[in-house]
Amino acid sequence: MTSPPTPPNRDPGLQPERTRLAWRRTTLSSTVAAVLAVKATLHGGVNAEGIIICALCCALWLGFLTVAHRRITTLAAAGTPPPLTPRHATTAVLCTVAVAVCAAVLVY
């Protein structure tokens, strides 16, 4: 009986660092969008609808920030990082799309 072939040693190179930097850039972009949402809400005068949308945008930003921080921490750990779970990927995508929808609503 033969044993299964052993996988070759993985040379990650700079890929984990590039991925961490991509998560940080996306987090920065999300932060800018949340700050602009606050600015847009306060610019035209304060109303209940604007405050609710702004609060939702900030909550979505916090959700994305949580997912991004977990992923950055996982990528910074030694060894081969596990793949991003579907749950976390879905959360990141939904938060990003929802922030875009909130921004569109604030602009109109």
C-alpha positions as CSV (number, residue, x, y, z in Angstrom):
1,M,0.0,0.0,0.0
2,T,1.3,3.4,-0.8
3,S,0.8,6.4,1.4
4,P,-0.9,9.5,0.0
5,P,1.5,12.1,-1.4
6,T,2.5,14.8,1.0
7,P,1.6,18.3,0.0
8,P,4.6,20.4,-0.9
9,N,5.7,23.0,1.6
10,R,3.9,26.2,0.9
11,D,6.0,29.3,0.2
12,P,3.5,32.1,0.9
13,G,5.8,34.8,-0.3
14,L,4.2,38.2,0.1
15,Q,0.7,37.0,-0.6
16,P,-0.5,37.1,3.1
17,E,0.9,40.6,3.5
18,R,-0.8,41.8,0.3
19,T,-4.1,40.3,1.6
20,R,-3.7,42.0,5.0
21,L,-3.0,45.3,3.2
22,A,-6.1,44.8,1.0
23,W,-8.3,44.3,4.1
24,R,-6.8,47.4,5.6
25,R,-7.4,49.5,2.5
26,T,-11.0,48.3,2.4
27,T,-11.5,49.1,6.0
28,L,-10.1,52.6,5.4
29,S,-12.5,53.0,2.5
30,S,-15.4,51.9,4.7
31,T,-14.4,54.3,7.4
32,V,-14.3,57.2,4.9
33,A,-17.8,56.2,3.7
34,A,-19.1,56.2,7.2
35,V,-17.6,59.6,7.9
36,L,-19.1,61.0,4.7
37,A,-22.5,59.6,5.7
38,V,-22.3,61.5,9.0
39,K,-21.2,64.6,7.2
40,A,-24.1,64.2,4.7
41,T,-26.6,63.7,7.5
42,L,-25.5,66.8,9.3
43,H,-25.1,69.0,6.3
44,G,-28.7,69.5,5.3
45,G,-30.0,69.8,8.8
46,V,-30.7,67.1,11.3
47,N,-33.8,65.0,10.7
48,A,-35.0,61.6,12.0
49,E,-34.6,59.8,8.7
50,G,-31.0,61.0,8.2
51,I,-30.1,60.0,11.8
52,I,-31.5,56.5,11.4
53,I,-29.7,56.0,8.1
54,C,-26.5,57.4,9.5
55,A,-26.8,55.1,12.6
56,L,-27.4,52.1,10.3
57,C,-24.3,53.0,8.2
58,C,-22.2,53.3,11.3
59,A,-23.5,49.9,12.6
60,L,-22.6,48.3,9.3
61,W,-19.2,49.9,9.4
62,L,-18.6,48.3,12.8
63,G,-19.7,44.9,11.5
64,F,-17.3,45.2,8.6
65,L,-14.6,46.4,10.9
66,T,-15.1,43.3,13.1
67,V,-14.8,40.9,10.2
68,A,-11.8,42.7,8.8
69,H,-10.0,42.8,12.2
70,R,-10.6,39.0,12.7
71,R,-9.2,38.3,9.2
72,I,-6.2,40.6,9.6
73,T,-5.4,38.9,12.9
74,T,-5.8,35.5,11.4
75,L,-3.5,36.4,8.5
76,A,-0.9,37.8,10.8
77,A,-0.6,34.5,12.8
78,A,2.2,32.2,12.0
79,G,1.6,29.2,9.8
80,T,-0.8,28.7,6.9
81,P,-4.0,30.8,7.5
82,P,-7.3,29.1,7.2
83,P,-9.5,30.2,4.3
84,L,-12.1,32.9,5.0
85,T,-15.3,31.2,6.2
86,P,-18.4,31.7,4.0
87,R,-20.2,33.3,7.0
88,H,-17.5,36.0,7.4
89,A,-17.3,36.5,3.6
90,T,-21.1,36.9,3.4
91,T,-21.0,39.4,6.3
92,A,-18.3,41.5,4.7
93,V,-20.1,41.6,1.3
94,L,-23.5,42.4,2.9
95,C,-22.0,45.2,5.0
96,T,-20.3,46.7,2.0
97,V,-23.3,46.6,-0.2
98,A,-25.6,47.9,2.6
99,V,-23.2,50.9,3.2
100,A,-23.4,51.7,-0.5
101,V,-27.3,51.5,-0.4
102,C,-27.3,53.8,2.7
103,A,-25.0,56.3,0.9
104,A,-27.3,56.3,-2.1
105,V,-30.3,57.0,0.1
106,L,-28.5,59.8,1.8
107,V,-27.5,61.4,-1.5
108,Y,-31.1,61.6,-2.8
